[in-house]
Amino acid sequence: MADLDLRLVRYFTAVAEHRHFGRAAEALHITQPSLSRQIRRLEQQVGARLLDRTPRGTRLTEAGEVFRPQAEALLRGAAQATAQARAAAEPSRFTVGFTAAIIVTPAVRELRRRNPEAEVRSMHLDWGETHTALLDRRVDAVVARLPFPTDRLEVTILYDEPRTVVVPLDHRLAGKESVTLDDIADEPLPRLLGADPAVDAFWRLDPRPDGSRAPDGPVIEALEDKFEVVADGQALVIAADVRGRALRPDLTAVPLHGVEPCHVVLATRAGDRSRLVADFRKCARSHLTGPDPR
């Protein structure tokens, strides 16, 4: 059998994650026909059919279910080998990961100013990548919102963001100065397919302080879908404070009082005592202090 092409393996894991060729192709920045051809090439190399298209999307075959964890381990191993080799050859390379709607530019600029010899860059991470990106050494530090898995990481809270409720402009709560959990007790909240249970519980406030469960809204497959279901009147969304940020013109955000705020944190690998990690920690504490007060 021919050696596996790691690029094709990565394409397969993207389709396995999204369960949809179109969404996977968009995430990979390639066309859907090209992705389909690459998956067929991989199946030829493996000697088994890995994916089946269905009217509801794409599912893994039995062979695909067996292949997926091995494929992911193969990619992790390759990423770790590459990162460790680069670290040995280029000790002054440093990558800062960040997640949606978080700005790291001031700290990145300051780190670059303080270390002109270093190659400092930033990288956007999807909502579920924070932990693995650090452990796989794709990034050296991450600024993201809790909750996410923190085992084998060192985590420092940088600032807090109040939470808001995103509603359509014609909703009964639109225009209020603030709302409480009682105001949204009967409002359905979407569920994110494949989300970590702790993440799902935090953003849905489920269960509520009295032990009741949050009403279930539609299941969505990507965070970007949440505002669409809100605009369509199917659900409300609890989010970090989005006031002052670009928001769809048919939506508005109302402060949610009486709940724990969202913690924006700096995460690094536990035990990483490199000079650039220590320096970036200082830069982050000094320059990443939350949105400008309104």
C-alpha positions as CSV (number, residue, x, y, z in Angstrom):
1,M,0.0,0.0,0.0
2,A,1.2,3.5,-0.8
3,D,2.3,5.8,2.0
4,L,-0.6,7.9,3.3
5,D,-0.7,11.6,2.2
6,L,-1.1,13.6,5.4
7,R,-2.9,16.3,3.5
8,L,-5.6,13.8,2.5
9,V,-5.8,12.5,6.0
10,R,-6.4,16.1,7.3
11,Y,-9.2,16.5,4.7
12,F,-10.8,13.3,5.9
13,T,-10.8,14.4,9.5
14,A,-12.4,17.7,8.5
15,V,-15.3,15.9,6.8
16,A,-15.6,13.6,9.8
17,E,-15.8,16.6,12.1
18,H,-18.3,18.6,10.1
19,R,-20.3,15.6,8.8
20,H,-20.9,17.6,5.6
21,F,-18.7,18.0,2.5
22,G,-19.8,21.5,1.9
23,R,-19.0,22.8,5.3
24,A,-15.7,20.9,5.4
25,A,-14.7,22.3,2.1
26,E,-15.4,25.8,3.3
27,A,-13.4,25.3,6.5
28,L,-10.5,23.9,4.4
29,H,-10.8,26.8,1.8
30,I,-11.1,24.4,-1.1
31,T,-13.9,23.6,-3.5
32,Q,-16.4,20.8,-2.7
33,P,-15.6,18.8,-5.9
34,S,-11.9,19.0,-5.2
35,L,-12.5,17.7,-1.6
36,S,-14.6,14.9,-2.9
37,R,-11.8,13.9,-5.3
38,Q,-9.2,14.0,-2.5
39,I,-11.3,11.8,-0.3
40,R,-11.7,9.3,-3.1
41,R,-7.8,9.3,-3.4
42,L,-7.5,8.6,0.3
43,E,-10.0,5.8,0.2
44,Q,-8.0,4.3,-2.7
45,Q,-4.8,4.5,-0.6
46,V,-6.5,3.0,2.4
47,G,-8.3,0.4,0.4
48,A,-11.7,1.0,2.1
49,R,-14.7,3.3,1.8
50,L,-14.5,5.7,4.7
51,L,-17.5,8.1,4.2
52,D,-21.1,7.7,3.0
53,R,-23.2,10.6,1.8
54,T,-26.8,10.6,3.0
55,P,-29.8,13.0,2.5
56,R,-29.0,14.4,6.0
57,G,-25.3,15.0,5.4
58,T,-22.3,12.6,5.6
59,R,-21.6,9.7,7.9
60,L,-18.6,7.5,8.7
61,T,-18.6,4.0,7.5
62,E,-17.6,1.3,9.9
63,A,-14.1,1.5,8.3
64,G,-14.2,5.3,8.7
65,E,-15.1,5.0,12.4
66,V,-12.0,2.8,12.9
67,F,-9.8,5.0,10.8
68,R,-10.7,8.3,12.4
69,P,-9.0,8.1,15.8
70,Q,-5.8,6.7,14.1
71,A,-5.9,9.5,11.5
72,E,-6.2,12.1,14.3
73,A,-3.4,10.5,16.2
74,L,-1.3,10.5,13.0
75,L,-1.9,14.2,12.5
76,R,-1.1,15.1,16.1
77,G,2.1,13.1,15.9
78,A,3.1,14.9,12.7
79,A,2.3,18.3,14.2
80,Q,4.2,17.6,17.4
81,A,7.2,16.3,15.4
82,T,7.2,19.5,13.3
83,A,6.7,21.8,16.2
84,Q,9.5,20.2,18.2
85,A,11.9,20.3,15.2
86,R,11.1,24.0,14.6
87,A,11.5,24.7,18.3
88,A,15.0,23.2,18.2
89,A,15.9,25.0,15.0
90,E,14.1,28.3,15.6
91,P,13.9,28.9,19.4
92,S,12.6,32.5,18.7
93,R,9.3,31.5,17.0
94,F,6.2,32.2,19.0
95,T,2.5,31.8,18.0
96,V,-0.4,33.2,20.0
97,G,-3.8,31.5,19.5
98,F,-7.1,33.4,20.0
99,T,-10.7,32.5,19.6
100,A,-13.7,34.4,18.2
101,A,-14.2,38.1,19.1
102,I,-11.0,38.3,21.2
103,I,-8.4,40.8,20.3
104,V,-4.8,40.0,21.1
105,T,-3.1,42.6,18.9
106,P,-1.8,44.9,21.6
107,A,0.0,42.1,23.5
108,V,1.3,40.6,20.2
109,R,2.7,43.9,19.2
110,E,4.3,44.5,22.5
111,L,5.9,41.1,22.5
112,R,7.3,41.7,19.1
113,R,8.6,45.1,20.2
114,R,10.4,43.6,23.2
115,N,11.8,40.7,21.2
116,P,12.7,42.1,17.7
117,E,14.7,39.0,16.9
118,A,11.7,36.7,17.4
119,E,9.1,35.6,14.8
120,V,5.9,36.4,16.6
121,R,2.5,35.7,14.9
122,S,-1.1,35.1,15.9
123,M,-3.5,32.4,14.8
124,H,-7.3,32.2,15.0
125,L,-8.6,28.9,16.6
126,D,-12.0,27.4,16.3
127,W,-14.0,27.1,19.5
128,G,-13.0,23.5,20.2
129,E,-9.3,23.7,19.4
130,T,-7.9,25.6,22.4
131,H,-6.7,22.7,24.4
132,T,-5.4,20.5,21.5
133,A,-3.7,23.4,19.7
134,L,-1.5,24.0,22.8
135,L,-0.8,20.4,23.5
136,D,0.0,19.7,19.9
137,R,2.4,22.7,19.9
138,R,0.6,24.5,17.1
139,V,0.5,27.5,19.3
140,D,2.5,28.6,22.4
141,A,-0.2,30.6,24.2
142,V,-3.9,31.0,23.8
143,V,-6.3,33.8,24.8
144,A,-9.8,32.4,25.0
145,R,-13.0,32.3,27.0
146,L,-13.6,29.6,29.6
147,P,-14.8,27.0,29.9
148,F,-12.5,24.6,27.9
149,P,-10.4,21.6,29.1
150,T,-7.5,22.9,31.1
151,D,-5.7,19.7,32.1
152,R,-1.9,20.0,31.5
153,L,-2.3,23.8,31.1
154,E,-1.5,26.8,33.1
155,V,-4.4,29.3,33.1
156,T,-4.5,32.9,34.2
157,I,-7.6,35.1,34.2
158,L,-7.0,38.3,32.3
159,Y,-10.4,40.0,32.6
160,D,-14.2,39.2,32.9
161,E,-16.9,39.9,30.4
162,P,-20.6,40.2,31.5
163,R,-23.0,38.0,29.7
164,T,-25.8,39.2,27.5
165,V,-28.9,37.8,25.8
166,V,-29.1,38.2,22.0
167,V,-32.7,38.7,20.8
168,P,-34.4,39.8,17.6
169,L,-35.2,43.5,17.4
170,D,-39.0,42.7,17.6
171,H,-38.6,40.5,20.7
172,R,-40.4,41.5,23.9
173,L,-37.1,41.9,25.7
174,A,-35.4,44.1,23.0
175,G,-34.7,47.5,24.4
176,K,-34.7,46.6,28.0
177,E,-31.8,47.9,30.2
178,S,-31.2,44.4,31.5
179,V,-32.9,41.0,32.0
180,T,-32.6,38.2,34.5
181,L,-32.9,34.4,34.3
182,D,-36.5,34.7,35.3
183,D,-37.1,36.8,32.2
184,I,-35.8,34.1,29.9
185,A,-37.0,31.0,31.9
186,D,-39.2,29.7,29.1
187,E,-37.1,30.8,26.1
188,P,-35.5,28.0,24.2
189,L,-31.7,28.0,23.8
190,P,-29.8,26.3,20.9
191,R,-27.5,23.3,21.5
192,L,-24.2,23.1,19.7
193,L,-23.7,19.7,18.1
194,G,-20.6,17.9,19.6
195,A,-20.0,20.6,22.2
196,D,-18.2,19.7,25.4
197,P,-20.9,19.2,28.1
198,A,-19.3,21.9,30.4
199,V,-19.3,24.4,27.5
200,D,-22.9,23.6,26.7
201,A,-24.0,23.9,30.3
202,F,-22.1,27.3,30.8
203,W,-23.6,29.0,27.8
204,R,-27.1,27.6,28.3
205,L,-27.0,28.1,32.1
206,D,-28.2,24.6,32.4
207,P,-29.3,23.6,35.0
208,R,-30.7,26.8,36.4
209,P,-30.0,27.7,40.1
210,D,-33.4,26.1,41.1
211,G,-32.4,22.9,39.4
212,S,-34.7,23.4,36.4
213,R,-33.4,22.6,32.9
214,A,-33.0,25.2,30.2
215,P,-35.5,24.8,27.4
216,D,-34.0,23.1,24.3
217,G,-33.9,25.1,21.1
218,P,-32.7,23.8,17.7
219,V,-29.4,21.9,17.4
220,I,-26.8,23.9,15.5
221,E,-23.6,22.5,13.9
222,A,-21.5,25.7,14.0
223,L,-21.3,28.7,16.3
224,E,-22.0,31.0,13.3
225,D,-25.5,29.4,13.0
226,K,-26.6,30.7,16.4
227,F,-27.4,34.2,15.3
228,E,-29.4,32.8,12.4
229,V,-31.7,30.8,14.7
230,V,-32.1,33.9,16.9
231,A,-33.0,36.2,13.9
232,D,-35.5,33.5,12.7
233,G,-37.3,33.6,16.1
234,Q,-36.4,29.9,17.0
235,A,-34.3,30.7,20.1
236,L,-32.4,33.2,22.1
237,V,-28.6,33.0,22.7
238,I,-26.6,33.8,25.8
239,A,-23.3,35.3,24.7
240,A,-20.3,37.2,26.0
241,D,-20.9,41.0,26.0
242,V,-21.3,41.7,22.3
243,R,-22.5,45.3,22.8
244,G,-20.2,47.7,20.9
245,R,-19.2,44.9,18.5
246,A,-20.5,44.3,15.0
247,L,-23.9,42.5,15.3
248,R,-26.5,41.7,12.7
249,P,-28.8,44.7,12.1
250,D,-31.8,42.5,13.0
251,L,-30.5,41.6,16.4
252,T,-29.7,43.3,19.7
253,A,-28.0,42.4,22.9
254,V,-29.5,42.9,26.4
255,P,-27.3,42.6,29.6
256,L,-28.0,39.5,31.6
257,H,-27.8,40.2,35.3
258,G,-27.4,37.8,38.2
259,V,-25.2,35.3,36.5
260,E,-21.4,34.5,36.6
261,P,-19.5,36.6,34.0
262,C,-17.4,35.0,31.3
263,H,-13.7,34.7,32.1
264,V,-11.2,35.6,29.3
265,V,-7.9,33.8,30.1
266,L,-4.4,33.2,29.0
267,A,-3.5,29.5,28.7
268,T,0.0,28.0,28.2
269,R,1.4,24.5,28.5
270,A,2.0,23.6,32.1
271,G,5.7,23.6,32.9
272,D,6.6,25.7,29.9
273,R,9.2,28.1,31.3
274,S,10.5,29.5,28.0
275,R,11.6,33.2,28.0
276,L,9.0,34.1,25.4
277,V,6.1,32.5,27.3
278,A,7.1,34.4,30.4
279,D,7.4,37.6,28.4
280,F,4.0,37.2,26.7
281,R,2.4,36.5,30.0
282,K,3.6,40.0,31.1
283,C,2.4,41.6,27.9
284,A,-1.0,40.0,28.1
285,R,-1.5,41.1,31.7
286,S,-0.6,44.6,30.8
287,H,-2.3,45.1,27.5
288,L,-5.3,42.7,27.5
289,T,-7.6,44.1,30.1
290,G,-11.0,43.9,28.4
291,P,-13.1,46.0,26.1
292,D,-12.9,49.8,26.4
293,P,-15.5,50.9,29.0
294,R,-18.7,52.3,27.6
